Amino acid sequence: FDGGDCDLYNGLTNCHVDNPHWIGNGYCNYYPPWNTAECAFDGGDCDLYNSYPGCHVLAPHLIGDGDCNDYPPYNTADCGFDGGD
């Protein structure tokens, strides 16, 4: 078929998104339908963000991205101190 790059999405039979290539691309699309059980929480991209239920930020992909965002709300206990960055 496609060399295997759609295997993750093809296994998510109840996941219906317009851009399936966004699933498992390393970037947390934190809103539905991507960040849902049906879409494996964006193919695992949102697992770290979802582990901080009290963390409410505008750019969740910045949590645990390797760069320290040393300002609130990122660098707070609710956000795991920027996911450990």
trRosetta pair geometry for C-beta under 8 A, 3 or more apart (Angstrom, degrees):
i j d omega theta_ij theta_ji phi_ij phi_ji
1 6 7.0 -83 121 47 129 122
2 5 5.5 -89 125 45 110 87
2 6 5.0 60 57 3 143 112
4 7 5.0 -8 -165 -28 69 120
6 9 5.2 -61 -165 51 72 109
6 10 5.2 74 135 -29 92 106
6 20 7.0 41 -135 125 94 132
7 10 5.8 -59 -139 39 26 110
7 11 6.4 26 161 -21 62 108
8 11 6.1 -66 -160 33 26 110
8 12 7.0 15 150 -15 62 109
8 23 6.1 -162 115 119 119 110
8 24 4.8 16 111 -8 170 157
8 40 7.5 -106 -179 47 100 151
8 43 5.3 47 160 -129 141 120
9 12 5.7 -64 -154 35 38 109
9 15 6.9 -118 -151 86 70 130
9 20 4.2 65 -136 -177 155 120
9 21 7.9 -51 -42 -69 148 36
9 23 5.3 126 -83 61 93 138
9 24 7.8 -130 -48 17 79 119
9 43 7.7 -45 -68 -79 68 123
12 15 3.6 5 138 11 119 128
12 23 7.2 -114 19 -178 155 164
12 38 6.7 100 -177 158 103 61
12 39 5.8 64 -180 -123 151 45
12 40 5.9 -108 -94 -11 126 105
12 43 8.0 -95 -40 -81 145 80
14 38 4.3 -99 108 -146 101 107
15 20 7.8 109 119 -117 113 95
15 23 7.2 65 153 -91 151 155
15 33 6.9 149 -155 144 71 116
15 36 7.6 165 -113 73 87 105
15 38 4.8 160 -80 138 68 87
15 39 3.9 111 -128 -90 122 72
15 40 7.3 -47 -66 3 145 79
16 33 6.5 -29 70 134 64 168
16 38 7.9 -24 8 138 69 136
17 20 5.7 138 73 -78 104 60
17 22 7.0 -106 140 51 146 112
17 23 6.9 144 41 -44 151 112
17 33 5.4 -155 -83 78 88 114
17 34 6.1 62 -104 -76 145 75
17 39 6.5 61 -36 -106 126 139
19 22 4.5 56 114 -11 108 114
20 23 5.7 -37 -169 13 57 114
21 25 6.6 59 150 -67 65 129
22 25 5.5 -78 -154 7 35 132
22 27 7.1 -71 -160 71 83 106
22 29 5.5 38 155 -28 129 144
22 34 6.4 -61 112 -110 120 135
22 42 7.3 -61 132 -150 89 97
23 34 6.7 -161 -88 -139 80 92
23 39 6.0 -125 -112 -176 124 103
23 40 7.3 84 -167 57 116 103
23 42 5.9 -152 -127 -163 63 50
23 43 4.0 118 169 -30 78 122
23 45 7.5 -152 -156 -3 41 122
24 40 7.9 13 -59 88 99 126
24 42 7.3 175 -45 148 44 62
24 43 2.9 -91 -54 142 81 151
24 44 6.3 45 -106 39 79 93
24 45 6.3 -159 -98 -39 26 102
25 43 7.5 84 -6 61 54 140
25 45 6.7 2 51 -80 57 143
26 45 6.1 167 -138 -117 5 107
27 45 5.9 1 72 -167 27 141
27 61 5.2 -4 -155 -120 74 136
28 35 7.0 47 -176 -85 87 117
28 42 5.7 130 -139 73 55 159
28 45 4.6 -177 -85 135 57 94
28 46 4.2 111 -141 -89 107 71
28 48 7.7 -112 -61 54 141 88
28 49 5.1 107 -171 0 169 142
28 60 5.1 -78 95 108 132 109
28 61 5.0 -175 41 -85 86 73
28 63 7.9 -19 27 50 150 100
29 34 3.8 21 92 83 116 165
29 35 6.3 -154 98 -36 64 91
29 42 5.1 161 45 -112 82 133
29 45 7.0 51 12 89 68 139
29 46 7.4 -80 55 -56 46 116
30 34 7.6 -1 -3 83 8 113
30 35 5.0 18 -157 -37 33 155
30 42 7.7 -52 -76 -28 35 146
30 46 5.8 137 -103 -118 65 125
30 49 6.1 -86 -103 127 114 157
30 60 4.4 86 -59 33 145 146
30 61 7.8 -134 -31 -42 107 74
31 34 6.7 58 72 40 53 99
31 35 6.2 95 32 23 10 114
32 35 6.4 -88 -72 58 46 75
32 36 5.3 55 -121 -49 87 117
33 36 5.5 -51 -166 10 57 132
33 38 6.9 -44 -176 74 101 120
33 39 5.8 116 142 -25 81 137
34 39 5.3 -112 -150 111 34 156
34 42 4.4 38 160 -89 100 92
34 45 8.0 -30 162 58 117 123
34 46 7.5 126 127 -27 96 133
35 39 7.3 -42 -41 74 10 119
35 41 5.6 24 -149 -147 60 62
35 42 5.3 -17 -81 -28 64 105
35 46 4.6 55 -119 -24 103 174
35 50 7.2 173 -166 -69 111 116
36 39 5.1 73 57 24 82 95
36 41 7.1 -164 55 -83 15 49
37 40 7.4 29 -169 -83 36 29
37 41 7.0 6 -90 -45 38 80
39 42 6.2 28 124 -72 113 36
39 43 7.1 -57 158 -37 80 65
40 43 5.2 55 88 -95 115 34
40 44 6.3 -25 142 -37 105 67
41 44 6.4 68 83 -84 95 25
41 45 7.3 -160 127 50 74 60
41 46 4.6 -122 167 63 93 105
41 47 6.0 104 110 -68 138 64
41 50 6.0 -57 -154 -20 139 154
42 45 4.0 -69 116 50 113 105
42 46 4.5 92 31 -12 119 104
44 47 5.1 -13 -163 -24 63 121
46 49 4.9 -62 -161 52 70 113
46 50 5.1 71 138 -27 91 107
46 60 7.2 28 -130 128 89 139
47 50 5.9 -60 -141 41 24 109
47 51 6.6 32 156 -31 61 104
48 51 5.7 -53 -155 22 32 115
48 52 7.7 11 153 -3 60 101
48 63 6.2 -175 121 116 110 104
48 64 4.5 -65 153 30 156 161
48 80 8.0 -106 178 48 90 156
48 83 5.5 48 162 -137 126 126
49 52 6.5 -73 -167 40 37 98
49 55 6.9 -127 -161 87 68 132
49 60 4.3 50 -128 179 144 121
49 61 7.9 -42 -60 -73 137 35
49 63 5.2 120 -94 63 81 138
49 64 7.6 -132 -57 23 66 118
49 83 7.7 -43 -77 -82 56 127
50 53 7.4 21 -175 -77 52 67
51 80 7.4 31 100 -46 103 144
52 55 3.6 33 123 -6 119 126
52 63 7.0 -130 29 -166 143 153
52 78 6.3 102 179 156 108 56
52 79 5.3 78 166 -126 159 38
52 80 5.2 -112 -81 -17 129 102
52 83 7.5 -107 -23 -83 140 77
54 78 3.9 -101 109 -146 106 104
54 79 7.9 -113 92 -52 77 54
55 60 7.5 109 123 -118 114 96
55 63 6.7 68 158 -97 153 151
55 73 7.0 151 -152 139 69 114
55 76 7.8 163 -111 71 84 103
55 78 5.0 159 -77 137 63 86
55 79 3.9 105 -121 -94 119 73
55 80 7.2 -41 -64 4 140 82
56 73 6.6 -18 71 120 63 164
56 78 7.8 -28 9 139 70 136
57 60 5.6 139 70 -77 103 60
57 62 7.0 -104 134 54 147 110
57 63 6.8 151 36 -47 148 109
57 73 5.4 -155 -86 77 88 111
57 74 6.0 63 -108 -77 146 74
57 79 6.5 56 -36 -103 125 140
59 62 4.7 56 112 -8 106 114
60 63 5.5 -33 -167 10 60 115
61 65 6.4 58 149 -73 66 129
62 65 5.4 -73 -148 4 35 133
62 67 7.3 -66 -156 70 84 102
62 69 5.4 42 156 -29 126 145
62 74 6.2 -54 112 -116 120 135
62 82 7.4 -61 135 -150 88 93
63 74 6.7 -156 -87 -141 75 89
63 79 5.8 -124 -115 -174 118 104
63 80 7.1 83 -167 53 110 108
63 82 6.2 -154 -129 -164 58 47
63 83 4.0 116 169 -34 74 125
63 85 7.8 -152 -160 -10 36 119
64 80 7.5 10 -58 89 101 132
64 82 7.2 167 -49 147 44 60
64 83 2.7 -95 -53 143 82 147
64 84 6.1 40 -107 41 83 91
64 85 6.3 -162 -103 -42 27 97
65 83 7.4 84 -8 63 54 141
65 85 6.7 1 50 -81 58 139
66 85 6.2 146 -158 -119 3 105
67 85 6.0 2 80 -165 26 141
68 75 7.2 46 -176 -87 85 119
68 82 5.8 112 -142 89 56 162
68 85 4.5 -179 -88 132 56 99
69 74 3.8 -6 97 106 120 162
69 75 6.1 -155 99 -39 66 93
69 82 5.0 165 47 -117 81 130
69 85 6.8 54 12 81 68 142
70 74 7.7 -49 -40 87 9 112
70 75 4.9 36 -144 -48 36 159
70 82 7.3 -56 -76 -31 43 147
71 74 6.3 51 71 41 58 103
71 75 6.0 90 27 21 15 114
72 75 6.5 -85 -71 56 44 75
72 76 5.5 55 -121 -50 83 116
73 76 5.4 -49 -167 8 59 134
73 78 6.9 -38 -179 72 102 121
73 79 6.0 119 141 -25 81 136
74 79 5.5 -110 -153 107 34 159
74 82 4.6 40 156 -93 96 89
75 79 7.3 -51 -52 74 11 120
75 81 5.6 24 -154 -151 61 62
75 82 5.0 -14 -85 -32 66 106
76 79 5.2 74 57 23 81 96
76 81 7.0 -160 60 -85 13 50
77 80 7.5 35 -170 -78 34 24
77 81 6.9 6 -89 -47 38 79
79 82 6.2 32 121 -72 114 33
79 83 6.8 -57 157 -39 82 67
80 83 5.0 57 88 -94 121 35
80 84 6.1 -32 145 -34 109 70
81 84 6.6 72 82 -78 92 30
81 85 7.6 -154 126 47 73 63
82 85 4.1 -70 120 45 114 105
